[in-house]
Amino acid sequence: MIPYEPEDEIQIVEKWKKIRDKFEKDNMNEAIKEVNRIEAKDRLLVRFLNVVHSRKDDLPFTDDILQSGFSSLRELWSSFCDQDASTADERFPAFANEIEQKLELAITTRKETLSQPY
């Protein structure tokens, strides 16, 4: 029979505490990264919506005829979000410029279509 020594139990408990603490720290770090990623995505979404909303008077998004265009904007936003989150802030100005160009094209097309006689 192996002799029981309280020091062994203390060492085992201390090892488990260290393992548990490391696990909790790793989980907390992952959670912090996820929160930061979500917050960055939210900030970018606000910027995206500001770009789109700035043209709401020229391009009413409530018209059924524009639903496909609105879906395209959502898909464009979704594809932007699916890319590397760590470079999203740096990539956003080019993305916003692309959105503005697409909106300008949609507005021009709409105005030309509405101005044509039937």
MOPAC internal coordinates of N, CA, C and O (Angstrom, degrees):
PM7 1SCF
backbone

  N    0.0000 0     0.00 0     0.00 0    0    0    0
  C    1.4485 1     0.00 0     0.00 0    1    0    0
  C    1.5298 1   109.67 1     0.00 0    2    1    0
  O    1.2310 1   121.68 1   -38.14 1    3    2    1
  N    1.3216 1   114.40 1   141.86 1    3    2    1
  C    1.4631 1   119.94 1  -179.24 1    5    3    2
  C    1.5218 1   108.03 1   -83.52 1    6    5    3
  O    1.2310 1   121.17 1   -48.38 1    7    6    5
  N    1.3150 1   115.38 1   131.62 1    7    6    5
  C    1.4708 1   117.16 1   179.98 1    9    7    6
  C    1.5338 1   110.44 1   -70.00 1   10    9    7
  O    1.2310 1   120.74 1   -39.32 1   11   10    9
  N    1.3118 1   116.20 1   140.68 1   11   10    9
  C    1.4717 1   123.27 1   179.91 1   13   11   10
  C    1.5176 1   108.86 1   -85.01 1   14   13   11
  O    1.2310 1   121.43 1   -51.38 1   15   14   13
  N    1.3113 1   114.87 1   128.62 1   15   14   13
  C    1.4578 1   118.68 1   177.51 1   17   15   14
  C    1.5222 1   108.02 1  -129.60 1   18   17   15
  O    1.2310 1   120.31 1   -52.07 1   19   18   17
  N    1.3199 1   117.01 1   127.93 1   19   18   17
  C    1.4744 1   120.65 1  -178.59 1   21   19   18
  C    1.5340 1   113.04 1   -60.20 1   22   21   19
  O    1.2310 1   120.32 1   152.14 1   23   22   21
  N    1.3381 1   116.99 1   -27.86 1   23   22   21
  C    1.4644 1   119.32 1   179.59 1   25   23   22
  C    1.5245 1   111.02 1   -63.40 1   26   25   23
  O    1.2310 1   120.37 1   143.21 1   27   26   25
  N    1.3248 1   116.91 1   -36.79 1   27   26   25
  C    1.4593 1   120.64 1   178.30 1   29   27   26
  C    1.5280 1   111.10 1   -61.72 1   30   29   27
  O    1.2310 1   120.93 1   136.49 1   31   30   29
  N    1.2985 1   115.82 1   -43.51 1   31   30   29
  C    1.4680 1   120.54 1   179.14 1   33   31   30
  C    1.5223 1   110.60 1   -64.11 1   34   33   31
  O    1.2310 1   120.47 1   138.80 1   35   34   33
  N    1.2984 1   116.70 1   -41.20 1   35   34   33
  C    1.4690 1   121.08 1   179.13 1   37   35   34
  C    1.5318 1   109.77 1   -63.24 1   38   37   35
  O    1.2310 1   120.32 1   137.12 1   39   38   37
  N    1.3243 1   116.98 1   -42.88 1   39   38   37
  C    1.4587 1   120.46 1   179.02 1   41   39   38
  C    1.5291 1   111.42 1   -63.82 1   42   41   39
  O    1.2310 1   120.96 1   138.19 1   43   42   41
  N    1.3218 1   115.78 1   -41.81 1   43   42   41
  C    1.4658 1   119.92 1   178.49 1   45   43   42
  C    1.5264 1   110.46 1   -62.03 1   46   45   43
  O    1.2310 1   120.57 1   134.25 1   47   46   45
  N    1.3142 1   116.52 1   -45.75 1   47   46   45
  C    1.4720 1   120.78 1   179.36 1   49   47   46
  C    1.5228 1   110.17 1   -62.03 1   50   49   47
  O    1.2310 1   120.06 1   137.12 1   51   50   49
  N    1.3171 1   117.50 1   -42.88 1   51   50   49
  C    1.4664 1   120.75 1  -179.99 1   53   51   50
  C    1.5329 1   111.47 1   -64.58 1   54   53   51
  O    1.2310 1   120.26 1   140.03 1   55   54   53
  N    1.3236 1   117.10 1   -39.97 1   55   54   53
  C    1.4662 1   120.11 1   177.03 1   57   55   54
  C    1.5273 1   110.69 1   -62.52 1   58   57   55
  O    1.2310 1   120.33 1   135.91 1   59   58   57
  N    1.3270 1   116.98 1   -44.09 1   59   58   57
  C    1.4675 1   120.61 1   178.97 1   61   59   58
  C    1.5242 1   111.43 1   -64.71 1   62   61   59
  O    1.2310 1   120.67 1   143.52 1   63   62   61
  N    1.3218 1   116.32 1   -36.48 1   63   62   61
  C    1.4700 1   119.50 1   177.48 1   65   63   62
  C    1.5298 1   110.36 1   -63.66 1   66   65   63
  O    1.2310 1   120.74 1   136.93 1   67   66   65
  N    1.3388 1   116.19 1   -43.07 1   67   66   65
  C    1.4710 1   119.66 1   179.26 1   69   67   66
  C    1.5266 1   111.08 1   -63.83 1   70   69   67
  O    1.2310 1   120.96 1   137.17 1   71   70   69
  N    1.3234 1   115.76 1   -42.83 1   71   70   69
  C    1.4687 1   119.71 1   178.35 1   73   71   70
  C    1.5248 1   110.45 1   -62.57 1   74   73   71
  O    1.2310 1   120.60 1   135.00 1   75   74   73
  N    1.3279 1   116.45 1   -45.00 1   75   74   73
  C    1.4634 1   121.04 1   179.34 1   77   75   74
  C    1.5260 1   110.84 1   -62.17 1   78   77   75
  O    1.2310 1   120.66 1   134.67 1   79   78   77
  N    1.3435 1   116.35 1   -45.33 1   79   78   77
  C    1.4631 1   120.40 1  -179.47 1   81   79   78
  C    1.5319 1   111.50 1   -62.26 1   82   81   79
  O    1.2310 1   120.59 1   139.20 1   83   82   81
  N    1.3255 1   116.49 1   -40.80 1   83   82   81
  C    1.4689 1   119.65 1   177.99 1   85   83   82
  C    1.5246 1   110.41 1   -64.63 1   86   85   83
  O    1.2310 1   120.32 1   137.31 1   87   86   85
  N    1.3120 1   116.98 1   -42.69 1   87   86   85
  C    1.4595 1   121.65 1   178.58 1   89   87   86
  C    1.5324 1   110.51 1   -60.80 1   90   89   87
  O    1.2310 1   120.57 1   134.12 1   91   90   89
  N    1.3323 1   116.51 1   -45.88 1   91   90   89
  C    1.4694 1   120.21 1   179.72 1   93   91   90
  C    1.5220 1   111.21 1   -65.21 1   94   93   91
  O    1.2310 1   120.44 1   140.32 1   95   94   93
  N    1.3272 1   116.75 1   -39.68 1   95   94   93
  C    1.4671 1   120.23 1   178.91 1   97   95   94
  C    1.5289 1   110.48 1   -64.40 1   98   97   95
  O    1.2310 1   120.54 1   135.80 1   99   98   97
  N    1.3359 1   116.57 1   -44.20 1   99   98   97
  C    1.4665 1   120.16 1   177.97 1  101   99   98
  C    1.5274 1   111.12 1   -61.60 1  102  101   99
  O    1.2310 1   120.60 1   136.70 1  103  102  101
  N    1.3243 1   116.45 1   -43.30 1  103  102  101
  C    1.4707 1   120.22 1   178.08 1  105  103  102
  C    1.5236 1   111.13 1   -62.44 1  106  105  103
  O    1.2310 1   120.52 1   138.40 1  107  106  105
  N    1.3189 1   116.60 1   -41.60 1  107  106  105
  C    1.4675 1   120.65 1   179.79 1  109  107  106
  C    1.5265 1   110.25 1   -64.64 1  110  109  107
  O    1.2310 1   120.20 1   137.95 1  111  110  109
  N    1.3234 1   117.22 1   -42.05 1  111  110  109
  C    1.4686 1   120.18 1   178.66 1  113  111  110
  C    1.5267 1   111.40 1   -63.06 1  114  113  111
  O    1.2310 1   120.25 1   139.34 1  115  114  113
  N    1.3185 1   117.13 1   -40.66 1  115  114  113
  C    1.4659 1   120.77 1   176.62 1  117  115  114
  C    1.5277 1   110.68 1   -63.70 1  118  117  115
  O    1.2310 1   120.65 1   138.16 1  119  118  117
  N    1.3212 1   116.36 1   -41.84 1  119  118  117
  C    1.4700 1   120.50 1   179.61 1  121  119  118
  C    1.5244 1   110.55 1   -64.00 1  122  121  119
  O    1.2310 1   120.33 1   139.28 1  123  122  121
  N    1.3157 1   116.97 1   -40.72 1  123  122  121
  C    1.4671 1   120.96 1   178.90 1  125  123  122
  C    1.5265 1   110.19 1   -63.61 1  126  125  123
  O    1.2310 1   120.28 1   137.19 1  127  126  125
  N    1.3318 1   117.07 1   -42.81 1  127  126  125
  C    1.4691 1   120.35 1   177.03 1  129  127  126
  C    1.5274 1   110.98 1   -60.08 1  130  129  127
  O    1.2310 1   120.73 1   137.20 1  131  130  129
  N    1.3227 1   116.20 1   -42.80 1  131  130  129
  C    1.4676 1   120.48 1  -179.15 1  133  131  130
  C    1.5299 1   110.93 1   -65.41 1  134  133  131
  O    1.2310 1   120.39 1   137.54 1  135  134  133
  N    1.3257 1   116.87 1   -42.46 1  135  134  133
  C    1.4688 1   120.69 1   178.14 1  137  135  134
  C    1.5269 1   109.67 1   -62.50 1  138  137  135
  O    1.2310 1   120.23 1   135.38 1  139  138  137
  N    1.3207 1   117.16 1   -44.62 1  139  138  137
  C    1.4675 1   120.35 1   178.58 1  141  139  138
  C    1.5205 1   111.46 1   -61.54 1  142  141  139
  O    1.2310 1   120.27 1   140.18 1  143  142  141
  N    1.3256 1   117.09 1   -39.82 1  143  142  141
  C    1.4664 1   121.10 1   178.49 1  145  143  142
  C    1.5268 1   110.57 1   -63.65 1  146  145  143
  O    1.2310 1   120.55 1   136.28 1  147  146  145
  N    1.3247 1   116.55 1   -43.72 1  147  146  145
  C    1.4650 1   120.96 1  -179.86 1  149  147  146
  C    1.5214 1   110.60 1   -66.42 1  150  149  147
  O    1.2310 1   120.17 1   137.31 1  151  150  149
  N    1.3309 1   117.28 1   -42.69 1  151  150  149
  C    1.4646 1   120.17 1   179.03 1  153  151  150
  C    1.5276 1   111.12 1   -63.63 1  154  153  151
  O    1.2310 1   120.25 1   139.59 1  155  154  153
  N    1.3221 1   117.13 1   -40.41 1  155  154  153
  C    1.4691 1   120.09 1   177.86 1  157  155  154
  C    1.5220 1   110.25 1   -63.71 1  158  157  155
  O    1.2310 1   120.57 1   138.16 1  159  158  157
  N    1.3177 1   116.51 1   -41.84 1  159  158  157
  C    1.4651 1   120.97 1   178.37 1  161  159  158
  C    1.5291 1   110.30 1   -63.08 1  162  161  159
  O    1.2310 1   120.16 1   140.56 1  163  162  161
  N    1.3268 1   117.30 1   -39.44 1  163  162  161
  C    1.4640 1   120.81 1   177.66 1  165  163  162
  C    1.5234 1   111.23 1   -64.00 1  166  165  163
  O    1.2310 1   120.44 1   136.55 1  167  166  165
  N    1.3345 1   116.76 1   -43.45 1  167  166  165
  C    1.4719 1   119.55 1   178.69 1  169  167  166
  C    1.5305 1   110.71 1   -61.38 1  170  169  167
  O    1.2310 1   121.03 1   137.97 1  171  170  169
  N    1.3218 1   115.64 1   -42.03 1  171  170  169
  C    1.4647 1   119.33 1   179.28 1  173  171  170
  C    1.5230 1   111.54 1   -68.03 1  174  173  171
  O    1.2310 1   120.49 1   144.47 1  175  174  173
  N    1.3196 1   116.67 1   -35.53 1  175  174  173
  C    1.4650 1   119.98 1   177.65 1  177  175  174
  C    1.5230 1   110.40 1   -63.05 1  178  177  175
  O    1.2310 1   120.23 1   139.05 1  179  178  177
  N    1.3231 1   117.16 1   -40.95 1  179  178  177
  C    1.4654 1   120.61 1   177.50 1  181  179  178
  C    1.5270 1   109.73 1   -61.19 1  182  181  179
  O    1.2310 1   120.46 1   136.29 1  183  182  181
  N    1.3179 1   116.72 1   -43.71 1  183  182  181
  C    1.4675 1   119.78 1   178.46 1  185  183  182
  C    1.5265 1   110.82 1   -63.51 1  186  185  183
  O    1.2310 1   120.58 1   138.13 1  187  186  185
  N    1.3274 1   116.50 1   -41.87 1  187  186  185
  C    1.4645 1   121.44 1   178.12 1  189  187  186
  C    1.5252 1   110.36 1   -60.81 1  190  189  187
  O    1.2310 1   120.43 1   132.62 1  191  190  189
  N    1.3234 1   116.77 1   -47.38 1  191  190  189
  C    1.4645 1   120.52 1  -179.26 1  193  191  190
  C    1.5171 1   111.31 1   -65.19 1  194  193  191
  O    1.2310 1   119.82 1   146.05 1  195  194  193
  N    1.3284 1   117.95 1   -33.95 1  195  194  193
  C    1.4604 1   120.58 1   176.07 1  197  195  194
  C    1.5267 1   110.93 1   -63.12 1  198  197  195
  O    1.2310 1   120.61 1   139.12 1  199  198  197
  N    1.3301 1   116.43 1   -40.88 1  199  198  197
  C    1.4707 1   120.26 1   178.02 1  201  199  198
  C    1.5239 1   109.75 1   -62.15 1  202  201  199
  O    1.2310 1   120.75 1   130.36 1  203  202  201
  N    1.3201 1   116.16 1   -49.64 1  203  202  201
  C    1.4680 1   120.58 1  -177.72 1  205  203  202
  C    1.5255 1   110.70 1   -67.53 1  206  205  203
  O    1.2310 1   120.41 1   136.50 1  207  206  205
  N    1.3255 1   116.82 1   -43.50 1  207  206  205
  C    1.4715 1   121.21 1  -177.26 1  209  207  206
  C    1.5218 1   111.50 1   -65.47 1  210  209  207
  O    1.2310 1   120.27 1   151.47 1  211  210  209
  N    1.3323 1   117.08 1   -28.53 1  211  210  209
  C    1.4644 1   119.48 1  -179.45 1  213  211  210
  C    1.5265 1   111.79 1   -63.67 1  214  213  211
  O    1.2310 1   120.12 1   162.38 1  215  214  213
  N    1.3349 1   117.37 1   -17.62 1  215  214  213
  C    1.4592 1   120.93 1  -179.57 1  217  215  214
  C    1.5215 1   112.71 1  -108.67 1  218  217  215
  O    1.2310 1   120.00 1  -166.14 1  219  218  217
  N    1.3253 1   117.61 1    13.86 1  219  218  217
  C    1.4725 1   120.78 1  -174.64 1  221  219  218
  C    1.5274 1   112.68 1   -61.97 1  222  221  219
  O    1.2310 1   119.66 1   150.13 1  223  222  221
  N    1.3144 1   118.25 1   -29.87 1  223  222  221
  C    1.4656 1   119.49 1  -179.97 1  225  223  222
  C    1.5298 1   111.62 1   -72.47 1  226  225  223
  O    1.2310 1   120.75 1   151.09 1  227  226  225
  N    1.3152 1   116.17 1   -28.91 1  227  226  225
  C    1.4625 1   120.73 1  -179.69 1  229  227  226
  C    1.5183 1   113.00 1   -86.65 1  230  229  227
  O    1.2310 1   120.44 1   157.05 1  231  230  229
  N    1.3195 1   116.77 1   -22.95 1  231  230  229
  C    1.4541 1   120.98 1  -173.97 1  233  231  230
  C    1.5261 1   109.04 1  -141.04 1  234  233  231
  O    1.2310 1   120.22 1   -92.68 1  235  234  233
  N    1.3371 1   117.18 1    87.32 1  235  234  233
  C    1.4670 1   119.42 1  -176.96 1  237  235  234
  C    1.5267 1   111.20 1   -68.43 1  238  237  235
  O    1.2310 1   120.86 1   -64.76 1  239  238  237
  N    1.3071 1   115.96 1   115.24 1  239  238  237
  C    1.4574 1   120.87 1  -175.30 1  241  239  238
  C    1.5181 1   113.38 1   -77.24 1  242  241  239
  O    1.2310 1   120.01 1   174.98 1  243  242  241
  N    1.3228 1   117.58 1    -5.02 1  243  242  241
  C    1.4645 1   119.60 1  -179.90 1  245  243  242
  C    1.5205 1   112.51 1   -84.46 1  246  245  243
  O    1.2310 1   120.09 1   163.74 1  247  246  245
  N    1.3328 1   117.43 1   -16.26 1  247  246  245
  C    1.4658 1   119.69 1   179.01 1  249  247  246
  C    1.5235 1   110.04 1   -67.03 1  250  249  247
  O    1.2310 1   121.04 1   -43.42 1  251  250  249
  N    1.3261 1   115.62 1   136.58 1  251  250  249
  C    1.4657 1   119.95 1   179.09 1  253  251  250
  C    1.5215 1   111.92 1   -59.59 1  254  253  251
  O    1.2310 1   120.71 1   146.50 1  255  254  253
  N    1.3148 1   116.25 1   -33.50 1  255  254  253
  C    1.4585 1   119.64 1  -177.67 1  257  255  254
  C    1.5282 1   111.77 1   -62.35 1  258  257  255
  O    1.2310 1   120.59 1   156.88 1  259  258  257
  N    1.3394 1   116.48 1   -23.12 1  259  258  257
  C    1.4586 1   120.15 1  -176.95 1  261  259  258
  C    1.5215 1   113.39 1   -96.09 1  262  261  259
  O    1.2310 1   119.81 1   179.48 1  263  262  261
  N    1.3150 1   117.97 1    -0.52 1  263  262  261
  C    1.4624 1   119.28 1  -176.60 1  265  263  262
  C    1.5262 1   112.17 1   -59.43 1  266  265  263
  O    1.2310 1   119.95 1   141.59 1  267  266  265
  N    1.3041 1   117.70 1   -38.41 1  267  266  265
  C    1.4684 1   118.60 1   179.02 1  269  267  266
  C    1.5221 1   110.78 1   -64.74 1  270  269  267
  O    1.2310 1   120.48 1   141.50 1  271  270  269
  N    1.3107 1   116.68 1   -38.50 1  271  270  269
  C    1.4643 1   120.05 1   176.58 1  273  271  270
  C    1.5085 1   112.16 1   -65.54 1  274  273  271
  O    1.2310 1   121.05 1   141.41 1  275  274  273
  N    1.3316 1   115.59 1   -38.59 1  275  274  273
  C    1.4577 1   119.30 1   178.88 1  277  275  274
  C    1.5199 1   109.92 1   -66.56 1  278  277  275
  O    1.2310 1   120.45 1   141.19 1  279  278  277
  N    1.3299 1   116.74 1   -38.81 1  279  278  277
  C    1.4664 1   120.36 1   176.65 1  281  279  278
  C    1.5220 1   110.07 1   -61.98 1  282  281  279
  O    1.2310 1   120.67 1   141.37 1  283  282  281
  N    1.3228 1   116.32 1   -38.63 1  283  282  281
  C    1.4613 1   119.55 1   178.48 1  285  283  282
  C    1.5221 1   111.19 1   -63.52 1  286  285  283
  O    1.2310 1   120.69 1   140.75 1  287  286  285
  N    1.3273 1   116.28 1   -39.25 1  287  286  285
  C    1.4618 1   119.30 1   176.87 1  289  287  286
  C    1.5232 1   110.68 1   -63.06 1  290  289  287
  O    1.2310 1   120.67 1   137.26 1  291  290  289
  N    1.3322 1   116.32 1   -42.74 1  291  290  289
  C    1.4696 1   119.48 1   178.11 1  293  291  290
  C    1.5184 1   110.77 1   -62.87 1  294  293  291
  O    1.2310 1   120.58 1   138.94 1  295  294  293
  N    1.3262 1   116.50 1   -41.06 1  295  294  293
  C    1.4671 1   119.75 1   178.81 1  297  295  294
  C    1.5247 1   110.84 1   -65.38 1  298  297  295
  O    1.2310 1   120.76 1   140.57 1  299  298  297
  N    1.3164 1   116.16 1   -39.43 1  299  298  297
  C    1.4576 1   120.48 1   178.04 1  301  299  298
  C    1.5251 1   110.16 1   -62.82 1  302  301  299
  O    1.2310 1   120.77 1   135.45 1  303  302  301
  N    1.3314 1   116.13 1   -44.55 1  303  302  301
  C    1.4644 1   120.81 1   177.90 1  305  303  302
  C    1.5231 1   110.23 1   -62.39 1  306  305  303
  O    1.2310 1   120.74 1   136.38 1  307  306  305
  N    1.3103 1   116.20 1   -43.62 1  307  306  305
  C    1.4621 1   120.69 1  -179.79 1  309  307  306
  C    1.5257 1   111.01 1   -61.64 1  310  309  307
  O    1.2310 1   120.35 1   137.04 1  311  310  309
  N    1.3182 1   116.93 1   -42.96 1  311  310  309
  C    1.4671 1   119.44 1  -179.98 1  313  311  310
  C    1.5255 1   110.75 1   -65.93 1  314  313  311
  O    1.2310 1   120.45 1   144.81 1  315  314  313
  N    1.3294 1   116.74 1   -35.19 1  315  314  313
  C    1.4659 1   119.93 1   176.60 1  317  315  314
  C    1.5207 1   109.93 1   -63.60 1  318  317  315
  O    1.2310 1   120.44 1   136.34 1  319  318  317
  N    1.3228 1   116.76 1   -43.66 1  319  318  317
  C    1.4642 1   121.24 1  -178.11 1  321  319  318
  C    1.5180 1   112.34 1   -67.66 1  322  321  319
  O    1.2310 1   120.42 1   150.60 1  323  322  321
  N    1.3224 1   116.81 1   -29.40 1  323  322  321
  C    1.4612 1   120.31 1  -178.59 1  325  323  322
  C    1.5252 1   112.51 1   -74.80 1  326  325  323
  O    1.2310 1   120.26 1   164.72 1  327  326  325
  N    1.3050 1   117.10 1   -15.28 1  327  326  325
  C    1.4618 1   119.97 1   178.95 1  329  327  326
  C    1.5259 1   109.55 1   -77.48 1  330  329  327
  O    1.2310 1   120.32 1     2.40 1  331  330  329
  N    1.3072 1   117.00 1  -177.60 1  331  330  329
  C    1.4615 1   124.18 1  -175.74 1  333  331  330
  C    1.5277 1   111.22 1   -57.32 1  334  333  331
  O    1.2310 1   120.70 1   -65.05 1  335  334  333
  N    1.3280 1   116.27 1   114.95 1  335  334  333
  C    1.4643 1   121.70 1  -177.65 1  337  335  334
  C    1.5245 1   112.12 1   -68.14 1  338  337  335
  O    1.2310 1   120.10 1   152.76 1  339  338  337
  N    1.3227 1   117.42 1   -27.24 1  339  338  337
  C    1.4635 1   120.02 1  -176.50 1  341  339  338
  C    1.5297 1   112.17 1   -69.33 1  342  341  339
  O    1.2310 1   120.02 1   159.41 1  343  342  341
  N    1.3230 1   117.56 1   -20.59 1  343  342  341
  C    1.4645 1   120.33 1   179.99 1  345  343  342
  C    1.5271 1   112.29 1  -110.68 1  346  345  343
  O    1.2310 1   120.34 1  -169.95 1  347  346  345
  N    1.3162 1   116.96 1    10.05 1  347  346  345
  C    1.4700 1   120.81 1  -174.61 1  349  347  346
  C    1.5218 1   112.42 1   -59.90 1  350  349  347
  O    1.2310 1   119.90 1   136.49 1  351  350  349
  N    1.3300 1   117.80 1   -43.51 1  351  350  349
  C    1.4658 1   119.95 1  -179.14 1  353  351  350
  C    1.5274 1   111.40 1   -61.64 1  354  353  351
  O    1.2310 1   120.51 1   140.72 1  355  354  353
  N    1.3256 1   116.63 1   -39.28 1  355  354  353
  C    1.4661 1   119.92 1  -179.93 1  357  355  354
  C    1.5264 1   111.45 1   -71.45 1  358  357  355
  O    1.2310 1   120.38 1   146.06 1  359  358  357
  N    1.3260 1   116.87 1   -33.94 1  359  358  357
  C    1.4634 1   121.17 1  -177.64 1  361  359  358
  C    1.5215 1   112.90 1   -81.80 1  362  361  359
  O    1.2310 1   119.91 1   162.40 1  363  362  361
  N    1.3324 1   117.79 1   -17.60 1  363  362  361
  C    1.4602 1   119.62 1  -171.77 1  365  363  362
  C    1.5293 1   113.81 1   -61.72 1  366  365  363
  O    1.2310 1   118.22 1   137.02 1  367  366  365
  N    1.3340 1   121.00 1   -42.98 1  367  366  365
  C    1.4735 1   118.34 1  -179.50 1  369  367  366
  C    1.5318 1   113.39 1   -55.60 1  370  369  367
  O    1.2310 1   120.13 1   138.01 1  371  370  369
  N    1.3171 1   117.37 1   -41.99 1  371  370  369
  C    1.4721 1   119.58 1   178.03 1  373  371  370
  C    1.5244 1   110.42 1   -66.38 1  374  373  371
  O    1.2310 1   120.76 1   140.96 1  375  374  373
  N    1.3166 1   116.16 1   -39.04 1  375  374  373
  C    1.4639 1   120.76 1   178.02 1  377  375  374
  C    1.5307 1   110.39 1   -63.83 1  378  377  375
  O    1.2310 1   120.36 1   134.99 1  379  378  377
  N    1.3381 1   116.92 1   -45.01 1  379  378  377
  C    1.4668 1   121.01 1   179.13 1  381  379  378
  C    1.5249 1   110.32 1   -61.76 1  382  381  379
  O    1.2310 1   120.33 1   140.78 1  383  382  381
  N    1.3171 1   116.98 1   -39.22 1  383  382  381
  C    1.4596 1   121.03 1   177.52 1  385  383  382
  C    1.5269 1   110.57 1   -62.32 1  386  385  383
  O    1.2310 1   120.72 1   138.37 1  387  386  385
  N    1.3275 1   116.22 1   -41.63 1  387  386  385
  C    1.4710 1   120.63 1   177.71 1  389  387  386
  C    1.5296 1   110.58 1   -62.37 1  390  389  387
  O    1.2310 1   120.50 1   137.43 1  391  390  389
  N    1.3236 1   116.66 1   -42.57 1  391  390  389
  C    1.4718 1   121.12 1   178.33 1  393  391  390
  C    1.5248 1   109.98 1   -61.77 1  394  393  391
  O    1.2310 1   120.50 1   133.83 1  395  394  393
  N    1.3347 1   116.64 1   -46.17 1  395  394  393
  C    1.4623 1   120.33 1  -179.16 1  397  395  394
  C    1.5292 1   111.08 1   -61.19 1  398  397  395
  O    1.2310 1   120.38 1   140.51 1  399  398  397
  N    1.3263 1   116.87 1   -39.49 1  399  398  397
  C    1.4663 1   120.01 1   177.83 1  401  399  398
  C    1.5270 1   111.01 1   -64.75 1  402  401  399
  O    1.2310 1   120.54 1   137.65 1  403  402  401
  N    1.3231 1   116.57 1   -42.35 1  403  402  401
  C    1.4696 1   120.22 1   178.83 1  405  403  402
  C    1.5317 1   110.73 1   -65.45 1  406  405  403
  O    1.2310 1   120.44 1   139.78 1  407  406  405
  N    1.3228 1   116.77 1   -40.22 1  407  406  405
  C    1.4650 1   119.87 1   177.56 1  409  407  406
  C    1.5236 1   110.46 1   -64.39 1  410  409  407
  O    1.2310 1   120.65 1   136.58 1  411  410  409
  N    1.3258 1   116.37 1   -43.42 1  411  410  409
  C    1.4641 1   120.50 1   179.58 1  413  411  410
  C    1.5267 1   110.62 1   -60.88 1  414  413  411
  O    1.2310 1   120.42 1   137.67 1  415  414  413
  N    1.3187 1   116.80 1   -42.33 1  415  414  413
  C    1.4621 1   121.01 1   177.44 1  417  415  414
  C    1.5273 1   110.70 1   -63.29 1  418  417  415
  O    1.2310 1   120.39 1   136.90 1  419  418  417
  N    1.3267 1   116.86 1   -43.10 1  419  418  417
  C    1.4682 1   120.54 1   179.28 1  421  419  418
  C    1.5246 1   110.99 1   -64.05 1  422  421  419
  O    1.2310 1   120.31 1   139.37 1  423  422  421
  N    1.3187 1   117.02 1   -40.63 1  423  422  421
  C    1.4707 1   121.19 1   179.96 1  425  423  422
  C    1.5253 1   110.10 1   -66.47 1  426  425  423
  O    1.2310 1   120.47 1   135.70 1  427  426  425
  N    1.3268 1   116.70 1   -44.30 1  427  426  425
  C    1.4680 1   120.86 1   178.60 1  429  427  426
  C    1.5242 1   110.72 1   -61.44 1  430  429  427
  O    1.2310 1   120.53 1   134.11 1  431  430  429
  N    1.3213 1   116.60 1   -45.89 1  431  430  429
  C    1.4678 1   121.25 1   179.02 1  433  431  430
  C    1.5190 1   110.49 1   -61.23 1  434  433  431
  O    1.2310 1   120.41 1   137.13 1  435  434  433
  N    1.3116 1   116.83 1   -42.87 1  435  434  433
  C    1.4727 1   120.95 1  -179.35 1  437  435  434
  C    1.5251 1   110.41 1   -63.34 1  438  437  435
  O    1.2310 1   120.52 1   134.03 1  439  438  437
  N    1.3342 1   116.62 1   -45.97 1  439  438  437
  C    1.4663 1   120.22 1  -179.22 1  441  439  438
  C    1.5275 1   110.97 1   -63.38 1  442  441  439
  O    1.2310 1   120.55 1   139.20 1  443  442  441
  N    1.3328 1   116.56 1   -40.80 1  443  442  441
  C    1.4669 1   119.71 1   178.68 1  445  443  442
  C    1.5253 1   110.95 1   -65.43 1  446  445  443
  O    1.2310 1   120.63 1   139.48 1  447  446  445
  N    1.3197 1   116.40 1   -40.52 1  447  446  445
  C    1.4667 1   120.67 1  -179.78 1  449  447  446
  C    1.5200 1   110.73 1   -66.23 1  450  449  447
  O    1.2310 1   120.26 1   137.24 1  451  450  449
  N    1.3182 1   117.10 1   -42.76 1  451  450  449
  C    1.4644 1   120.65 1  -178.66 1  453  451  450
  C    1.5212 1   112.33 1   -71.10 1  454  453  451
  O    1.2310 1   120.24 1   153.78 1  455  454  453
  N    1.3332 1   117.14 1   -26.22 1  455  454  453
  C    1.4652 1   119.34 1  -178.14 1  457  455  454
  C    1.5282 1   112.65 1   -84.47 1  458  457  455
  O    1.2310 1   119.88 1   168.48 1  459  458  457
  N    1.3193 1   117.83 1   -11.52 1  459  458  457
  C    1.4644 1   120.44 1   179.76 1  461  459  458
  C    1.5269 1   109.90 1   -77.86 1  462  461  459
  O    1.2310 1   120.93 1   -43.00 1  463  462  461
  N    1.3433 1   115.82 1   137.00 1  463  462  461
  C    1.4691 1   118.59 1   177.47 1  465  463  462
  C    1.5305 1   109.87 1   -73.57 1  466  465  463
  O    1.2310 1   121.08 1   -29.19 1  467  466  465
  N    1.2896 1   115.54 1   150.81 1  467  466  465
  C    1.4728 1   121.01 1   179.86 1  469  467  466
  C    1.4801 1   111.55 1   -81.97 1  470  469  467
  O    1.2310 1   120.10 1   180.00 1  471  470  469

